[in-house]
């Protein structure tokens, strides 16, 4: 059976279980079963995660905190995510404040506190944030600020990126950006002026199946060559197509390998759990197994999962 068919089979098998989790009726199963809310499948990945592997992109949603807008994902608390960590064999994680909470990063600070020393955070702020608020975020484990499709319809704008980058530079933070590859090309002059490191979410949204052949990849490659740009190899529906499992196996591998060849020291991996906006949750074990295909060399894989995240997010260096 082909790799893509295996992935699709595991995805379909887990869809019913994931739906039960989303409805809050996930059955209590043994640890070996690996059932996780907002994730299809139950099997562990075949790729073994090295010690101190880091999930560099996940969100926490918690009813104890009031959201500023809709879109809160159920069954996505710290306790729920710990189940995913156990299933995938991960030790470190980066909590990104999700969109519904707007500029209230309390949920992220709370999650970091619960996770402990192996967690860091990425906050969402605007140009009204005070120096005292930034200091509080820094003390709470935040190491970057995120801009998601900045513009008139977003909570942040492109015009905020450069001045905020200058303000957070003194903390040693980075700027986390999720925007289209076309927008990255249009804003490359401004992005190249930023004093902080930059990390682009979700493959920098390079159009597929063009991948490395798309003109935007040349712009990103030049940014990578300057030494301050990172990319998250995290799979979303828009980076891989509607069928996140099959298409990511077949389509994303050339792009992932091109990124890893260009700058293996500045690629990180992220799960994007609990997959906000996706009704049929993917099998996270299948998604994690992609790293074995993207980075078959164990030393490159160790960089992707451990070393690069330690540098970017300020974790202690481990073997």
C-alpha positions in Angstrom: 0.0 0.0 0.0 1.4 3.4 -0.9 2.4 5.9 1.7 -0.3 8.4 0.8 -3.0 5.7 1.0 -1.7 4.6 4.4 -1.9 8.2 5.5 -5.5 8.6 4.2 -6.6 5.3 5.8 -5.3 6.4 9.2 -6.9 9.8 8.7 -10.3 8.3 8.0 -10.0 5.8 10.9 -9.4 8.7 13.3 -12.0 11.1 12.0 -14.8 9.6 14.1 -12.7 9.6 17.3 -11.7 13.2 16.6 -15.4 14.2 16.2 -16.2 12.6 19.5 -13.4 14.7 21.1 -14.8 17.9 19.6 -18.2 17.1 21.0 -16.7 16.6 24.5 -17.5 12.8 24.7 -14.1 11.4 24.1 -13.9 7.9 25.8 -11.4 7.3 28.5 -8.9 4.9 26.9 -5.6 3.4 28.0 -2.4 5.4 27.5 -1.2 3.1 24.7 -4.3 4.0 22.6 -3.1 7.6 22.2 -6.6 9.1 21.8 -6.3 12.9 21.7 -9.0 15.6 21.3 -8.9 17.5 18.1 -6.6 14.9 16.5 -7.5 11.9 14.3 -6.1 8.5 14.7 -4.7 6.7 17.8 -1.4 5.3 16.7 2.0 6.7 17.7 4.2 8.1 14.9 6.8 5.8 13.4 9.4 8.6 13.6 10.9 8.7 17.1 11.2 12.3 18.4 14.6 13.1 19.9 14.7 14.2 23.5 13.6 17.9 23.9 11.8 17.9 20.6 9.7 21.1 20.3 6.3 21.8 18.8 6.8 25.4 17.7 3.2 26.2 16.9 0.2 25.2 18.9 -2.7 27.0 20.6 -4.6 26.7 23.9 -8.3 27.5 24.3 -9.8 27.6 27.8 -13.3 28.5 28.9 -11.8 30.2 32.0 -10.7 33.1 29.7 -13.1 35.3 27.8 -12.5 35.5 24.1 -13.0 38.8 22.2 -14.5 37.0 19.2 -15.9 33.6 18.1 -13.9 30.6 16.9 -13.0 29.1 20.3 -12.0 25.4 19.8 -13.4 23.1 22.4 -11.3 20.5 24.2 -8.0 22.4 23.6 -6.8 23.0 27.1 -3.3 22.4 28.6 -4.5 19.0 29.8 -5.7 18.1 26.3 -2.5 19.2 24.6 -0.4 17.2 27.1 -2.1 14.1 25.6 -0.8 15.1 22.2 2.7 15.6 23.6 2.6 12.1 25.1 1.4 10.6 21.9 4.0 12.2 19.7 6.9 12.0 22.3 7.4 15.8 22.5 8.9 17.6 25.5 8.8 21.3 24.6 6.2 23.5 23.1 5.4 27.1 22.0 2.0 28.5 22.9 0.7 31.0 20.3 -2.1 33.3 21.4 -5.1 32.3 19.2 -7.1 34.9 17.3 -10.3 34.8 19.3 -8.5 36.3 22.4 -7.3 39.3 20.4 -4.7 41.1 22.5 -5.5 39.3 25.8 -2.4 37.1 26.3 -3.5 36.0 29.7 -4.4 32.5 28.4 -0.9 32.1 26.9 0.8 33.2 30.1 -1.4 30.8 32.1 -0.6 28.0 29.8 3.1 28.6 29.9 2.9 28.6 33.7 1.1 25.3 33.7 3.5 23.7 31.2 6.6 24.9 33.1 10.2 25.4 32.0 9.7 23.5 28.7 7.3 26.0 27.3 7.5 29.5 25.8 5.0 31.7 24.2 4.3 34.0 21.2 1.9 36.9 22.0 -0.4 39.2 20.0 -0.1 42.9 20.7 -0.7 46.2 18.9 0.9 49.6 19.0 -0.9 50.5 22.2 1.0 47.9 24.2 2.9 49.5 27.1 6.5 48.8 28.1 5.3 47.4 31.4 3.0 45.0 29.5 6.0 43.8 27.4 8.1 43.3 30.5 5.3 41.2 32.0 5.1 39.1 28.9 8.8 38.6 28.8 8.9 37.5 32.5 6.1 35.1 31.7 8.0 33.3 29.0 6.9 35.1 25.8 9.7 35.3 23.2 8.0 36.8 20.2 4.9 38.7 18.8 2.7 37.5 16.0 1.0 39.2 13.1 -1.7 37.2 11.3 -2.7 38.6 7.9 -2.1 42.1 9.2 -4.3 44.7 7.5 -7.6 46.7 7.8 -9.7 43.6 8.6 -7.2 42.2 11.2 -6.4 43.2 14.8 -2.9 44.3 13.6 -1.6 46.2 10.6 1.5 46.0 8.5 2.4 49.5 9.7 2.8 48.1 13.2 5.4 45.5 12.4 8.5 47.7 12.1 8.0 49.9 15.2 7.0 47.0 17.3 10.0 45.0 16.1 12.3 47.8 17.3 10.5 47.8 20.7 10.8 44.1 21.3 14.3 43.8 20.0 15.7 44.8 23.4 14.1 41.6 24.9 15.8 39.4 22.3 12.4 38.5 20.8 11.4 37.7 17.2 8.6 38.7 14.9 6.2 35.9 13.9 4.4 36.5 10.6 1.6 34.7 8.9 0.8 36.3 5.6 0.6 35.2 2.0 3.8 34.6 0.0 2.6 37.4 -2.4 2.4 39.8 0.5 5.8 38.8 1.8 7.2 39.6 -1.7 5.5 43.0 -1.7 6.8 43.8 1.8 10.3 42.4 1.5 12.0 45.8 1.8 10.4 46.5 5.2 10.9 42.9 6.4 14.6 43.1 5.6 14.9 46.3 7.7 13.6 44.6 10.9 16.2 44.4 13.6 14.7 41.2 15.1 14.8 37.7 13.7 11.6 36.9 11.6 9.8 33.6 11.5 7.2 32.8 8.8 4.4 30.5 9.8 3.2 27.5 7.8 5.9 27.2 5.0 5.5 31.0 4.5 2.3 30.0 2.6 4.3 29.2 -0.5 1.7 28.3 -3.2 1.4 24.6 -4.0 2.1 22.7 -6.0 4.6 25.2 -7.4 6.6 25.2 -4.2 10.3 26.0 -4.8 9.5 27.0 -8.4 7.2 29.8 -7.3 8.9 33.3 -7.7 8.2 34.0 -4.0 10.6 31.2 -3.0 13.5 33.2 -4.5 12.6 36.2 -2.3 12.4 33.9 0.8 15.7 32.2 -0.1 17.4 35.6 -0.2 16.0 36.5 3.2 17.2 33.1 4.6 20.6 33.8 3.2 20.8 37.0 5.4 20.8 34.8 8.5 17.9 36.2 10.5 14.9 34.4 8.9 13.2 31.2 10.1 10.4 29.2 8.6 7.9 26.9 10.5 7.3 23.7 8.6 3.8 23.4 9.9 0.9 21.9 7.8 -2.4 23.8 7.4 -5.2 23.3 5.0 -4.1 26.3 2.9 -0.5 25.0 2.7 -1.4 21.5 1.7 -4.9 21.6 0.1 -8.2 20.4 1.4 -6.9 16.8 2.2 -4.1 17.8 4.6 -2.8 14.2 4.9 -2.6 13.0 1.3 -1.6 16.3 -0.2 1.0 17.1 2.4 2.7 13.8 1.7 2.7 14.3 -2.1 3.0 18.1 -2.4 4.9 19.7 0.5 7.9 17.4 0.5 9.9 19.3 -2.2 9.2 22.6 -0.5 10.2 21.3 2.9 13.4 19.8 1.5 14.3 23.0 -0.3 13.9 25.0 2.8 16.0 22.5 4.8 18.7 22.6 2.2 18.7 26.4 2.1 18.9 26.9 5.9 18.8 23.7 8.0 19.8 25.8 11.1 16.7 28.0 10.8 13.8 25.6 10.2 11.5 24.5 13.0 8.5 22.2 13.1 5.0 22.9 14.4 1.8 20.8 14.8 -0.8 23.7 14.5 -2.9 21.7 17.1 -5.8 22.0 17.7 -6.1 22.8 14.0 -8.5 25.8 14.3 -11.0 26.2 11.5 -10.6 22.5 10.4 -13.7 20.4 10.9 -12.2 17.0 10.1 -9.1 17.0 12.3 -6.0 15.4 10.8 -4.0 12.6 12.3 -1.1 14.3 14.1 1.0 11.2 14.1 0.8 11.1 10.3 1.7 14.8 10.1 4.7 14.2 12.5 5.9 11.3 10.4 6.4 13.7 7.5 9.6 15.0 9.2 11.1 11.6 8.5 10.6 12.2 4.8 11.5 15.9 4.9 14.7 15.3 6.9 15.8 11.7 6.5 19.3 12.7 7.9 19.1 12.3 11.7 21.3 15.3 12.3 19.2 17.6 10.2 16.1 16.2 11.9 17.6 17.0 15.3 18.1 20.6 14.2 14.5 20.8 12.9 13.0 19.4 16.1 15.4 20.4 18.9 18.4 22.7 18.2 16.8 25.5 16.2 13.9 25.9 18.6 16.3 26.1 21.5 18.1 29.0 19.8 15.0 30.9 18.7 13.0 30.5 21.9 15.8 30.6 24.5 15.7 27.0 25.8 18.8 25.6 27.5 20.9 23.7 25.0 20.6 19.9 25.5 22.2 16.9 23.9 
